Amino acid sequence: MAETSAEDWIATFAEAVGADAPGEERIGKLLRLAAVAAHSSERVAAPIACWIAGSAGLDVERAIAIAEGLGDD
């Protein structure tokens, strides 16, 4: 059985929940936010940070900036 690509799975999931699938640029930004969260803490922080940003209605670039600034004193 062939494995489903991430892009196909995301598109299918988005359709199933009644949302538009993110484009390539937005996916890249979300992955950047996830990377900042995971590398600053633990891996589990990555999906939760993305969920929080989406729930708060934050622009992904703004969320990345906030995440990157959390370690700054």
C-alpha positions as CSV (number, residue, x, y, z in Angstrom):
1,M,0.0,0.0,0.0
2,A,1.4,3.4,-1.0
3,E,2.0,5.9,1.7
4,T,0.1,9.2,1.5
5,S,2.2,12.3,1.0
6,A,2.0,15.1,3.6
7,E,0.5,17.4,1.1
8,D,-2.3,15.0,0.1
9,W,-3.0,14.2,3.8
10,I,-3.2,17.9,4.7
11,A,-5.5,18.6,1.8
12,T,-7.8,15.7,2.7
13,F,-7.8,16.7,6.4
14,A,-8.6,20.3,5.5
15,E,-11.5,19.2,3.3
16,A,-12.8,16.9,6.0
17,V,-13.0,19.7,8.5
18,G,-14.3,22.3,6.1
19,A,-11.1,24.4,5.9
20,D,-8.8,25.5,3.1
21,A,-5.5,23.7,3.0
22,P,-2.5,26.0,3.5
23,G,-0.3,26.8,0.5
24,E,3.4,26.0,0.3
25,E,4.5,29.4,1.7
26,R,2.2,29.1,4.8
27,I,3.3,25.5,5.4
28,G,6.9,26.7,5.4
29,K,6.1,29.4,7.9
30,L,4.2,26.9,10.1
31,L,7.1,24.6,10.0
32,R,9.4,27.4,11.0
33,L,7.2,28.2,14.0
34,A,7.2,24.5,14.9
35,A,11.0,24.3,14.6
36,V,11.5,27.3,16.9
37,A,9.1,25.8,19.5
38,A,10.7,22.4,19.3
39,H,14.3,23.6,19.5
40,S,13.6,26.0,22.3
41,S,11.8,23.4,24.5
42,E,10.6,19.9,23.7
43,R,9.1,18.5,20.5
44,V,5.7,18.5,22.0
45,A,5.8,22.3,22.0
46,A,5.8,22.4,18.2
47,P,2.2,21.4,17.4
48,I,0.8,23.1,20.5
49,A,2.5,26.4,19.6
50,C,1.0,26.2,16.1
51,W,-2.5,25.4,17.6
52,I,-2.1,28.4,20.0
53,A,-1.1,30.7,17.2
54,G,-4.0,29.6,15.1
55,S,-6.5,29.8,18.0
56,A,-5.3,33.3,18.8
57,G,-5.7,34.4,15.2
58,L,-2.0,35.4,15.0
59,D,-0.3,35.9,11.7
60,V,2.3,33.1,11.4
61,E,5.2,35.6,10.9
62,R,4.1,37.4,14.1
63,A,3.9,34.1,16.0
64,I,7.4,33.2,14.8
65,A,8.8,36.6,16.0
66,I,7.1,36.1,19.4
67,A,8.5,32.5,19.7
68,E,12.0,33.6,18.7
69,G,11.9,36.4,21.3
70,L,10.9,34.2,24.2
71,G,14.5,33.5,25.2
72,D,15.6,37.1,25.0
73,D,16.1,38.9,28.3
